[in-house]
Amino acid sequence: MKKLFIVVLLFCSVFASAKKPKQPVVAQPVVVEQPKPAALTEIVSYALGANMAEGLSKNAAQFGITIDWEWVKNGITDAAAQKNQFDEDKMREAFQKLDSLVAENQKLKSAEQKIWLENNKSVEGVITTESGLQYKIVTLGTGEKPAATDNVTVHYEGKLIDGTVFDSSIARGEPITFPLNQVIKGWTEGVQLMPVGSKFIFYIPSELGYGEQGAGGTIPPGATLIFEVELLETSPAE
């Protein structure tokens, strides 16, 4: 009897499972996590790579050259393994050609900047000083004008002639104070023309700005600078 009971149970179990509809099998997406640097060596190594890439990108943008990042990786890998694909003479020759290309690009850019400044002279309201500094009065204040040795407090925005903003105290929401004789020549000359409460736009040739070196990876060599400056306060330097 017990055997019959067990057989009936087994039969019922098989029958019930046969009646159950099969659940569809849903494939779960495979998530591959990016490895995260944990050890100090890994973090430092990663930071060095990131800094190098940032520097290369800025230099490429400044000098108008194109970087093939796959070959940059090849160069790093091969140099680390001490097995360069090109000999030193070949690489030296490539750098010489690059120098020539950069110099040619700089000549063209310098000519473009000069043409832009020459055309800007004829814009209504633009005044050109003896040094070549150009400025336009947006608002003329009634306060005193600073001396070259004074400290000044200003709000400003600086950009290139293509409209690229490279620095802005306005965006930071905080004015800046500095000695007027410790900045670029275009600022030292220009801000002395401003009574407190004024807002001027300055068009600064590269020789009154950062010259052929440029600055900070954001201002190219030979760049003309456009600054909108509001003079908030002036005081004698201590």
For each residue, the residues with C-beta under 8 A, 3 or more apart:
1: 4 5
2: 5 6
3: 6 7
4: 1 7 8
5: 1 2 8 9
6: 2 3 9 10
7: 3 4 10 11
8: 4 5 11 12
9: 5 6 12 13
10: 6 7 13 14
11: 7 8 14 15
12: 8 9 15 16
13: 9 10 16 17
14: 10 11 17 18
15: 11 12 18 19
16: 12 13 19 20
17: 13 14 20
18: 14 15
19: 15 16
20: 16 17
21:
22:
23:
24:
25:
26:
27:
28:
29:
30:
31:
32:
33: 36
34:
35:
36: 33
37: 42 43 45 46
38: 42 43
39: 42 43
40: 43 44
41: 44 45
42: 37 38 39 45 46
43: 37 38 39 40 46 47
44: 40 41 47 48
45: 37 41 42 48 49
46: 37 42 43 49 50
47: 43 44 50 51
48: 44 45 51 52
49: 45 46 52 53 76
50: 46 47 53 54
51: 47 48 54 55
52: 48 49 55 56
53: 49 50 56 57 69 72
54: 50 51 57 58
55: 51 52 58 59 217
56: 52 53 59 60 67 72
57: 53 54 60 61 67
58: 54 55 61 62 217 218
59: 55 56 62 63 65 217
60: 56 57 63 64 65 66 67
61: 57 58 64 220
62: 58 59 214 217 220 221
63: 59 60 102 105 106 220
64: 60 61 102 105 109
65: 59 60 98 101 102 105
66: 60
67: 56 57 60 72
68: 71 72
69: 53 72 73
70: 73 74
71: 68 74 75
72: 53 56 67 68 69 75 76
73: 69 70 76 77
74: 70 71 77 78 85
75: 71 72 78 79 84
76: 49 72 73 79 80
77: 73 74 80 81
78: 74 75 81 83 84 85
79: 75 76 82 84
80: 76 77
81: 77 78
82: 79
83: 78
84: 75 78 79 87 91
85: 74 78
86: 90 91 94
87: 84 90 91
88: 91 92
89: 92 93
90: 86 87 93 94
91: 84 86 87 88 94 95
92: 88 89 95 96
93: 89 90 96 97
94: 86 90 91 97 98
95: 91 92 98 99
96: 92 93 99 100
97: 93 94 100 101
98: 65 94 95 101 102
99: 95 96 102 103
100: 96 97 103 104
101: 65 97 98 104 105
102: 63 64 65 98 99 105 106
103: 99 100 106 107
104: 100 101 107 108
105: 63 64 65 101 102 108 109
106: 63 102 103 109 110 212 221 222
107: 103 104 110 111
108: 104 105 111 112
109: 64 105 106 112 113 220 222
110: 106 107 113 114 206 222
111: 107 108 114 115
112: 108 109 115 116
113: 109 110 116 117 161 205 206 222 223 224
114: 110 111 117 118
115: 111 112 118 119
116: 112 113 119 120 161 224
117: 113 114 120 121 132 134 203 205 224
118: 114 115 121
119: 115 116 122 123
120: 116 117 123 126 134 203
121: 117 118 126 128 134
122: 119 126
123: 119 120 126 136
124:
125: 136 137
126: 120 121 122 123 134 135 136 203
127: 134 135 136 137
128: 121 132 133 134
129: 132 133 134 135 189
130:
131: 185 189 208
132: 117 128 129 205 207 208
133: 128 129 186 189 190 202 203 204 205 208
134: 117 120 121 126 127 128 129 202 203 204
135: 126 127 129 190 193 200 201 202 203
136: 123 125 126 127 200 201 203
137: 125 127 140 198 199 200
138: 198 199 200 201 228
139: 197 198 199 230
140: 137 195 198
141: 194 195 196 197 198 231
142: 195 196 197
143: 195 196 197 198 231 234
144: 195 196 234
145: 192 193 194 195 196 234
146: 150 152 180 191 192 194 196 231 234
147: 150 180 192 236
148: 180 181 188 192
149: 179 180 181 236 237
150: 146 147 179 180 234 235 236 237
151: 177 178 179 180 234 235 236 237
152: 146 177 178 180 191 231 233 234
153: 175 176 177 231 232 233 234
154: 169 175 176 177 191 229 230 231 232
155: 169 170 175 176 229 230 232
156: 167 168 169 170 176 227 228 229 230
157: 165 167 168 169 170 171 227 228
158: 165 166 167 168 225 226 227
159: 163 164 165 166 225 226
160: 163 164 166 219 220 223 224 225 226
161: 113 116 223 224 226
162:
163: 159 160
164: 159 160
165: 157 158 159 168 171
166: 158 159 160 216 218 219
167: 156 157 158 218
168: 156 157 158 165 171 172
169: 154 155 156 157 172 174 175 176
170: 155 156 157 173
171: 157 165 168
172: 168 169
173: 170
174: 169
175: 153 154 155 169 232
176: 153 154 155 156 169
177: 151 152 153 154 233
178: 151 152 182 183
179: 149 150 151 182 183 237
180: 146 147 148 149 150 151 152 183 187 188 191 192
181: 148 149 188
182: 178 179
183: 178 179 180 187 188
184: 187 188 204 208 209 210 225
185: 131 188 189 207 208 209
186: 133 189 190 202 204 205 208 209 225 227
187: 180 183 184 190 191 202 204 227 229
188: 148 180 181 183 184 185 191 192
189: 129 131 133 185 186 192 193 208
190: 133 135 186 187 193 194 200 202 204 227 229
191: 146 152 154 180 187 188 194 229 231
192: 145 146 147 148 180 188 189
193: 135 145 189 190 200
194: 141 145 146 190 191 198 200 229 231
195: 140 141 142 143 144 145 198 231
196: 141 142 143 144 145 146 231 232 233 234
197: 139 141 142 143 231 232
198: 137 138 139 140 141 143 194 195 230 231
199: 137 138 139 228 229 230 231
200: 135 136 137 138 190 193 194 228 229 231
201: 135 136 138 226 227 228 229
202: 133 134 135 186 187 190 225 226 227 229
203: 117 120 126 133 134 135 136 224 225 226
204: 133 134 184 186 187 190 208 209 224 225 226 227
205: 113 117 132 133 186 208 209 224
206: 110 113 209 210 211 212 221 222 223 224 225
207: 132 185 211
208: 131 132 133 184 185 186 189 204 205
209: 184 185 186 204 205 206 219 223 224 225
210: 184 206 213 214 215 219 221 223 225
211: 206 207 214 221 222
212: 106 206 221 222
213: 210 221
214: 62 210 211 217 219 220 221 222 223
215: 210 218 219
216: 166 219
217: 55 58 59 62 214
218: 58 166 167 215
219: 160 166 209 210 214 215 216 223 225
220: 61 62 63 109 160 214 223
221: 62 106 206 210 211 212 213 214
222: 106 109 110 113 206 211 212 214
223: 113 160 161 206 209 210 214 219 220
224: 113 116 117 160 161 203 204 205 206 209
225: 158 159 160 184 186 202 203 204 206 209 210 219
226: 158 159 160 161 201 202 203 204
227: 156 157 158 186 187 190 201 202 204
228: 138 156 157 199 200 201
229: 154 155 156 187 190 191 194 199 200 201 202
230: 139 154 155 156 198 199
231: 141 143 146 152 153 154 191 194 195 196 197 198 199 200 234
232: 153 154 155 175 196 197
233: 152 153 177 196
234: 143 144 145 146 150 151 152 153 196 231
235: 150 151
236: 147 149 150 151
237: 149 150 151 179
238:
